[in-house]
């Protein structure tokens, strides 16, 4: 592989999109984390019970996945290879959440098609960012 140290324009576009994507995930995390009792009560019973009964390890995995994703994207912009490792840990946290949602709770059955599509997108994008940063390291774009 080439060791040209100058990333392509697509690298920068992907890094910015990664930051926006993970930033949106962080906002979703904060919205869930700081939901008031009144907001919870306004939800349909099924959704409220899912949120109230989600184990702390799943909430922790959510936090790890989004905050390491944000940090990984920022470090991508600074061309640091630690971004690859942060995206890797973030991806493992994503996998643990999805395993819980699909196999260990009723969430998947309650999800609408939009929620299911978003879940698959999170999995795909998380995996893609791991793969892409590994390729970027091999090309010498990340140091």
One Martini backbone bead per residue (centre of mass of N, CA, C, O) as a GRO file, in nm:
protein
  143
    1UNK     BB    1   0.100   0.034   0.015
    2UNK     BB    2   0.062   0.348   0.038
    3UNK     BB    3   0.243   0.637   0.214
    4UNK     BB    4   0.065   0.868   0.184
    5UNK     BB    5   0.014   1.145   0.414
    6UNK     BB    6  -0.228   1.249   0.234
    7UNK     BB    7  -0.537   1.289   0.257
    8UNK     BB    8  -0.826   1.270   0.129
    9UNK     BB    9  -1.123   1.415   0.089
   10UNK     BB   10  -1.288   1.169   0.187
   11UNK     BB   11  -1.168   1.156   0.464
   12UNK     BB   12  -1.282   1.429   0.567
   13UNK     BB   13  -1.575   1.363   0.518
   14UNK     BB   14  -1.588   1.113   0.701
   15UNK     BB   15  -1.497   1.255   0.962
   16UNK     BB   16  -1.733   1.456   0.975
   17UNK     BB   17  -1.962   1.250   0.966
   18UNK     BB   18  -1.872   1.099   1.220
   19UNK     BB   19  -1.913   1.338   1.410
   20UNK     BB   20  -2.210   1.384   1.357
   21UNK     BB   21  -2.315   1.101   1.418
   22UNK     BB   22  -2.197   1.083   1.710
   23UNK     BB   23  -2.331   1.342   1.809
   24UNK     BB   24  -2.620   1.236   1.781
   25UNK     BB   25  -2.578   1.004   1.979
   26UNK     BB   26  -2.514   1.186   2.222
   27UNK     BB   27  -2.785   1.328   2.226
   28UNK     BB   28  -2.953   1.075   2.271
   29UNK     BB   29  -2.826   1.002   2.536
   30UNK     BB   30  -2.899   1.264   2.689
   31UNK     BB   31  -3.204   1.237   2.653
   32UNK     BB   32  -3.223   0.969   2.810
   33UNK     BB   33  -3.071   1.047   3.077
   34UNK     BB   34  -3.258   1.337   3.111
   35UNK     BB   35  -3.526   1.219   3.169
   36UNK     BB   36  -3.813   1.295   3.291
   37UNK     BB   37  -4.084   1.184   3.453
   38UNK     BB   38  -4.280   1.327   3.259
   39UNK     BB   39  -4.165   1.210   2.999
   40UNK     BB   40  -4.209   0.914   3.069
   41UNK     BB   41  -4.523   0.929   3.114
   42UNK     BB   42  -4.579   1.014   2.802
   43UNK     BB   43  -4.522   0.741   2.729
   44UNK     BB   44  -4.566   0.454   2.631
   45UNK     BB   45  -4.563   0.182   2.825
   46UNK     BB   46  -4.357   0.011   2.664
   47UNK     BB   47  -4.134   0.229   2.651
   48UNK     BB   48  -4.107   0.291   2.949
   49UNK     BB   49  -4.033   0.001   3.039
   50UNK     BB   50  -3.779  -0.026   2.872
   51UNK     BB   51  -3.626   0.204   3.006
   52UNK     BB   52  -3.660   0.116   3.310
   53UNK     BB   53  -3.538  -0.199   3.235
   54UNK     BB   54  -3.266  -0.116   3.164
   55UNK     BB   55  -2.967  -0.201   3.204
   56UNK     BB   56  -2.675  -0.055   3.302
   57UNK     BB   57  -2.488  -0.192   3.089
   58UNK     BB   58  -2.640  -0.073   2.843
   59UNK     BB   59  -2.606   0.225   2.914
   60UNK     BB   60  -2.298   0.207   2.917
   61UNK     BB   61  -2.265   0.118   2.623
   62UNK     BB   62  -2.389   0.369   2.506
   63UNK     BB   63  -2.184   0.569   2.617
   64UNK     BB   64  -1.931   0.442   2.498
   65UNK     BB   65  -2.008   0.450   2.200
   66UNK     BB   66  -2.049   0.763   2.169
   67UNK     BB   67  -1.795   0.891   2.311
   68UNK     BB   68  -1.583   0.729   2.146
   69UNK     BB   69  -1.688   0.821   1.874
   70UNK     BB   70  -1.634   1.120   1.909
   71UNK     BB   71  -1.333   1.095   1.974
   72UNK     BB   72  -1.254   0.942   1.718
   73UNK     BB   73  -1.340   1.166   1.520
   74UNK     BB   74  -1.157   1.385   1.629
   75UNK     BB   75  -0.892   1.217   1.585
   76UNK     BB   76  -0.925   1.199   1.285
   77UNK     BB   77  -0.889   1.506   1.237
   78UNK     BB   78  -0.586   1.465   1.381
   79UNK     BB   79  -0.456   1.194   1.280
   80UNK     BB   80  -0.510   0.955   1.493
   81UNK     BB   81  -0.475   0.613   1.562
   82UNK     BB   82  -0.662   0.591   1.816
   83UNK     BB   83  -0.929   0.592   1.662
   84UNK     BB   84  -0.940   0.292   1.600
   85UNK     BB   85  -0.967   0.193   1.899
   86UNK     BB   86  -1.219   0.354   1.970
   87UNK     BB   87  -1.400   0.231   1.751
   88UNK     BB   88  -1.368  -0.058   1.852
   89UNK     BB   89  -1.498  -0.018   2.130
   90UNK     BB   90  -1.759   0.102   2.026
   91UNK     BB   91  -1.844  -0.152   1.865
   92UNK     BB   92  -1.868  -0.342   2.103
   93UNK     BB   93  -2.090  -0.174   2.239
   94UNK     BB   94  -2.291  -0.201   2.012
   95UNK     BB   95  -2.315  -0.507   2.015
   96UNK     BB   96  -2.422  -0.531   2.306
   97UNK     BB   97  -2.684  -0.375   2.256
   98UNK     BB   98  -2.797  -0.552   2.024
   99UNK     BB   99  -2.810  -0.813   2.177
  100UNK     BB  100  -3.013  -0.712   2.381
  101UNK     BB  101  -3.241  -0.618   2.190
  102UNK     BB  102  -3.278  -0.900   2.037
  103UNK     BB  103  -3.223  -1.137   2.284
  104UNK     BB  104  -3.301  -0.983   2.593
  105UNK     BB  105  -3.558  -0.838   2.474
  106UNK     BB  106  -3.858  -0.659   2.349
  107UNK     BB  107  -3.764  -0.430   2.160
  108UNK     BB  108  -3.767  -0.546   1.871
  109UNK     BB  109  -4.081  -0.596   1.872
  110UNK     BB  110  -4.141  -0.273   1.921
  111UNK     BB  111  -4.011  -0.193   1.682
  112UNK     BB  112  -3.991  -0.019   1.418
  113UNK     BB  113  -3.863   0.021   1.112
  114UNK     BB  114  -3.689   0.269   1.185
  115UNK     BB  115  -3.541   0.139   1.429
  116UNK     BB  116  -3.419  -0.097   1.269
  117UNK     BB  117  -3.260   0.069   1.067
  118UNK     BB  118  -3.091   0.224   1.273
  119UNK     BB  119  -2.953  -0.022   1.397
  120UNK     BB  120  -2.811  -0.113   1.137
  121UNK     BB  121  -2.660   0.152   1.088
  122UNK     BB  122  -2.492   0.153   1.344
  123UNK     BB  123  -2.345  -0.108   1.282
  124UNK     BB  124  -2.227  -0.031   1.006
  125UNK     BB  125  -2.081   0.236   1.081
  126UNK     BB  126  -1.905   0.124   1.306
  127UNK     BB  127  -1.758  -0.084   1.125
  128UNK     BB  128  -1.656   0.113   0.910
  129UNK     BB  129  -1.475   0.290   1.098
  130UNK     BB  130  -1.282   0.067   1.164
  131UNK     BB  131  -1.195  -0.004   0.879
  132UNK     BB  132  -1.109   0.282   0.781
  133UNK     BB  133  -0.889   0.337   0.997
  134UNK     BB  134  -0.716   0.098   0.919
  135UNK     BB  135  -0.662   0.193   0.630
  136UNK     BB  136  -0.541   0.469   0.716
  137UNK     BB  137  -0.298   0.351   0.860
  138UNK     BB  138  -0.177   0.197   0.614
  139UNK     BB  139  -0.152   0.488   0.453
  140UNK     BB  140  -0.048   0.710   0.678
  141UNK     BB  141  -0.282   0.908   0.796
  142UNK     BB  142  -0.219   0.777   1.072
  143UNK     BB  143  -0.019   0.844   1.391
   0.00000   0.00000   0.00000
